[in-house]
Every structure is written in structure tokens, then in C-alpha cells.
Amino acid sequence: MGIGRQHGAATIVLGILELFLFRLATSQLFIGVNYGTIADNLPPPASTASLLMSTSIGKLRLYEPQPDLVAALAGSNISILLGIPNGAVPNLASSPAAAASWAATNIPTTVPVSAISVGNELLNSGDPTLAPQLLPAMQNLLAALPAGSTTKISTVHSMAVLSASDPPSSGAFHPDLAGSLDPVLDFLHQNGAPFMINPYPYFAYASDTRPETLAFCLFQPNAGRVDAESGLTYTNMFDAQLDAIRAALDAKGYSDVDIVIAETGWPYKGDADEAGATVDNAKAYNTNLVAHLKSQVGTPRTPGKSVDTYIFALYDEDLKGGPESERSFGLYKTDLTANYDVGLAKSSSTAAPTSLTPVPAQGTPQPSKGTMPTGFCETTAAVPGSTQGQQLPQSSSCYIPGGAVSRRTDAGTWRLVLFGVLLCLVKVAGN
């Protein structure tokens, strides 16, 4: 190889290495945020776009089309998870032409759309007429996508689709939902689309306000909890909930269907009887969640893989009803200042994992959330982002294991391997 060609090869490899390191440092494409609009004081779209571009957030979930905001995000490299409200599903299900019209009107061409969610927690919405219309709406919308589109069609579920997660390895979908859910799962499998779910460790803590449960929910040091069936040890509620979902999918034969966390978060303020809704706890949960995702350690069942995760929410929504917590999930105030720092700003270093002293329970669990057993799942759709927020008839068996020595799998080594390969390429190119 001539000197010029050697130099050229080395330059290319170094460029790839620099790009890899730059993207690793500045952009976390698997970390997203939810943009709710039940408010009368939201910033202008351009301001929101500027705020997002000042962070390492790579994904934005919209519950319905927001043309002005999408236009402001053009050229930002932020992808969109575009939502369709539950009320629009019957129209899309009734006619391929209606789906084609919706797609032509609402799917942007200036911003990448990673997926479209047909409804939000629709199977647990309390409206039984919607469930039979979910799959036809998804099929019609898939057919309406432009030729060559990489956008996936899916729907978002609440944790109440699980009938069991005790232990996580026994995760199973509720049999009462099989008639509607099974065809949807097959649709996802056939079309390479993800299964989207809304887990909230906060609500699991609200039903079991022991300090050790709070530490477990906040990714803080704790004794760990053993899944006796799999032998795996869990050190946080998020991983346990995620693995229960994974187990349910695997049990159905859909190990190839990826999972997307469409919502998760923690309120920084609540009523007197809302245990754990504090700034310290919200900061701890979201900071440690971001650090956990960035580490790419994965979960005990699926090590070395960070799941796409959307944090609820970008802003507070002041027009929401219900308890105070419903209006207090925002990472940012609507004046664009942070409620607390979770290490997402591009100009700052990654926030260190937060290990705060668990805040004692403020009172009894909020009655409107329903009575939930201790563990890894919620049994109500009354969670932020839910379009219905109604009590559910289903109940779930949640995992309450004894204490055990913590065991973490160090599976973030793929990045080091890639780094080493690139360095070797640089060396070879220079010889």
C-alpha cells in the first residue's frame, strides 16, 4: 500500500472513530421524552425545539400530531414517535381511505418518524368497543405508509396487560385480553415493530412505602431481589418490570419483538397522601434511569442492550385533573428552566447517579390509583399519559422476593470492544 493510500485509510478510520466518540458523548438516541399538551402555558414550538436541541434527547413522543413543533424540529436529528388518539382509531379502522388521508396529512417528511402509536393504553381504556378496532386501524395505517417507509406501526399498553410478573421470569399477558392482544402481537412480529409499554415504578412504590422499596425503585443501593425461577438478581424495579414484559413476549413466542418504554417517570410534587412525590425522589429516579440507560448494561434477562425509553414528561401540564402529582412530572418548567438536573444537557457532563436518603412516606397511597400489590406492576390505567385514567377490573400478581446479595452483569463491554477494533484499524491503516 502506498503512503498516500495509507494516510487516506488512516484518516477515514480516525474520522469514523471521532464520529463514534462524538455521538457517544453528545447524543443518546435511545433516550426520549414525552410532550404532553394538556396545558395552557406551553412555550412556542421554536422555543421547545431549541430546548430539545440543547439536550442529548434523541426522541420525542407526541400524543397527537403537532405540525408546528414538528416543523421547528426540522434538521435537528430528533426522531418522532407519533401518536394517534384513541378517539381517532374507529375512523382509521373503518376505511383504508381514511387511514391514507390521515397519513398524507400528518406524517411529516422533514423529521424522521420512528413509529406511529395507534392509540394509548387502548386495551385498558375502559371502552370495550375500541379493542376490536385496534388491529384493523393498524393494518390500514401500515398500508397507507409511503413506499419504502421505515416507520413502524404499533400501539402503547399499560402494565395492566400483564396478569403476572411474580417473579419477572413468569411474566404473562392477561388471558382476558388474548382475543385482541394476540393478533396485535402477531402484527408486530410480522412487521418488525416494537411492543410499547408504560411502566411506572413510582406507582409500585405508592403501594409499598417501605424505605427498601423506595431504594429499589430509585436505582439506589439495596440488597437486591432474587427471581427464584431464573436465578437472576434484580437491583431496581425498572429492570424487573421490563424483564416481566420480556418474559411475557417470550412465552408467546415473540422473542424477536423489541420493547420500547413509551412512558416512565416520577412526580416531583404531590398531595399530602401521595407517598414519595418529592423533588429529591424525582431527581433520583430520572437521573439514575438516564445513567442506567447510558451505561447500556441492559437488564438481567437481556444484558448489554438499552431499550428505547421516553421519560414522562418534558413539561408540567397545568390543566390536568386529579391529584397534584398529575401536574408535576415535568423535567422542565414552561419558562424553559429545569425543575431539576438529570444530566441531559449537551453542555454539561453526565450527572452522577443519585443516591439520596429515601424520603419517608408522606401518607397512605392515593386512593384514586387503586389498591396495588407490592411489586413490579401497576393494576390501573390511571397513570400519566393515560387518555382514560379509569380503574381496571384486572389484577396482577406482583413479585415480592426476599433480600439477596446484589449481582449486576457488566455487559456494557461492547463499546470497549468496538473502541479497540477501531484503534486496531487505525494501527493497521498506518502500517
Disulfide bonds with the S-S distance in Angstrom:
Cys377-Cys398 2.20
